[in-house]
Amino acid sequence: MVKELSNQVQERRALIEGLGKKAKELFEPSVEEVRKTIDLLRQKFSEFFDAISSKYEEYAKKFGELKAGCGKLEEELRLARIVQSLIKYPPEYEKLHIYYDILLLGAIMNHCMVKGVNPKVGAGDLIYSKYNIYSTRRVELDLLE
């Protein structure tokens, strides 16, 4: 009986070993297919990631350029608003920094030079006193002077 049980154990072991080999033969091609698919997916993902990275770098560069351009336009818009407000509502800007007065006068002078004109402007009381002008008539000066 022990011998019979021993033979049955041997047969079962051989059967299990045979089943293991058969399972390995059946699964090996599938495992190889899965491995190939995973490698292909890894390669495609890497290509896709590289493409996205490249596009992101282009986008970041373009974004930086646009942001710098916006900053420039914001400054121009702010200056345009000040000039427009000075024209429409001068009393509201009496405390505006003198920098803008100098800037605007320079712009007017440049514009007159480009146009080739030198209009006459009336001299105010400050001009009279500065240059010791004593006159009852209105004095006009060349703008560019």
ABEGO torsion letter per residue (X at the ends): XAAAAAAAAAAAAAAAAAAAAAAAAAAAAAAAAAAAAAAAAAAAAAAAAAAAAAAAAAAAAAAAAAAAAAAAAAAAAAAAAAAAAAAABAAAAAABBAAAAAAAAAAAAAAAAAAGBBBBBBBBAAAAAAAGBBBABBBBBBAAX
